[in-house]
Amino acid sequence: MFTVTEAALEQIREAIRKSEAQGLALRIAAKSNQDGSIEYGMGFDEANEADTRVNHGEVEIVMDPPSSELLEDATMDFVELEPGQMRFIFLNPLDPHYVPPKKNKKKP
């Protein structure tokens, strides 16, 4: 199941508030490259009948069937990659370049 973190949802809500995207869904697209890696894109759009829909309150995320298959077990997050550099990332076990996040070890 495709999941979205609370950090990503908050950023999407902020983008909706700042743009004219009220009433539109966030469309996420994914395609496989020749090397097996997955390329991602997103933007606000109207939903189509064939789309997979994921609702999070006022945020609706839609994907066409081929993208939905590539994103089945993925998680979308919004993280700081470098100090002051925030971006959306996709943690997708179907991508051959995927590396699971390291768990923080708790100190005793």
Secondary structure, DSSP 4 states (H G I P E B T S, - for coil): --EE-HHHHHHHHHHHHHTT-TT-EEEEEEEE-TTS-EEEEEEEE---TT-EEEEETTEEEEE-HHHHHHTTT-EEEEEEEETTEEEEEEE-TTSTT--PPPPPPPP-
